[in-house]
C-alpha cells in the first residue's frame, strides 16, 4: 500500500502532471464556454446579461484558477527538486574532485617521501663510506705499519699498557709510607705528565681511566680527532633527519590538545616506527666498527657530551663487551644514565659479558 501511495505521489508531483492540469483547465474553459453558449442561447446581436457573465467568470476562476494554481505549486515543487538534484550532483562532483585531489596529494607525498628517503640514504652511505676511508687511512709506523682496524688494535694495546703501567705504579705506592711529601715525591713525574694537582686522585679508579685516556688522546689527537669528529657528524646527520620526521607529528599533537587521548596512541606508533627506522642506520655505523673502535669511543665520549648523548640515543656501545673496559667494575658507571641539554633523559647502559653471550 505504501509503495502504491509513493508511486501516486511521485506521479502527481511531476512536470507531466502539471501540464495535465493546465491542459485540463483549457478543456474546462472550452467545454464551459460551449455549454454556457448552448444553455443560454447566446446571441451576439443582443445584450448579454452581466450577471450570467459574472457567474460564468466565477465558475471559471474557481475551477480553472484552482487547477492552474495547483499546477503552479507542482511546477514550483518540481523546480525545487531539480535544483536539489543539481546541487546534490554538484556536491557529488565536488566530493569526487576532492577525493581525486586528495589521492593526487597523497601520491605526491609518497613520491616526495620516497625521493627524500633516497636523498637521505645516498648522503648517509656516502658519509659512511667516507668514515670507512678515514679509518682505513689511519696508520701508525713503528717496527711495523699498522693501518685501519689494525691501527685501532695497536693503539688499544698501547692504551692498555699505559693503564696497566699506572695501575702497577699504584700497587707499588702501597709499599711506601703514606705521607703527603712521600706520595708527591713518588708521583712527581706522573703528576706533571697527567697534569694532576692532587696526588690522591691516583687512587680513584674512575679517575685513572679518564686521565690515561686524556693523555692517550693528546698523543693521538691528529688521527683520532678527525675520526671521531666525522663519526659525530654522521650520527648528527641521522639524528637531524629523525627529528625532522618527528617534529610534524609532535606539532600536530600539540595543535590538537582537545583530542590528545585519541591521537596519543597513533603518535606513539608513528614515533616508534620512525625511531626504529633511524636506529637501523645507526646500527650500520656500529656494525662497521671493531671492538677497538668501540672501546676508544667509550672513553672518548666522556669528554664530549654531544657524542655521549649519541651513544645513549642509538645504543652504539651494545657491541662492546664489559671485559674490554680498562676497569670493568668502575668504568661501567660512566654510563649510569643521565640527562642532557634539551631535556633528553636516558637510562643506564647495560654492557654484556662474553660469558653471557657465549653461554650455551
Buried (B, 14 or more C-beta within 10 A) or exposed (E): EEEEEEEEEEEBBBBEBBEBBBEBBEEBEEEBEEEBEEEEEEEEEEEEEEEEEEEBEEEBEEBBEEBBEBBEEBBEBBEEEEEEEEEEEEEEEEEEEEEEEEEEEEEEEEEEEEEEEEEBEEEBEEBBEEBEEBBEEBEBEEEEEBBBBBBBBBBBEBBBEBBEEBBEBBEEBEEEEEEEEEBEEBBEEBBEEBEBEEBEBBEEBEBBBBBBBBBBBEEBEEBBEEBBEBBBEBBEBBBEBBEEBBEEBEEEBEEEEEEEEEBEEEBEEBBEEBBEEBBEBBBEBBEEBBBBBBBBBBBBBBEBEEBBBBBBBBBBBBBBBBEBBBEEEBBBEBBEEBEBEEEEEBEEBEBEEEEEEEEE
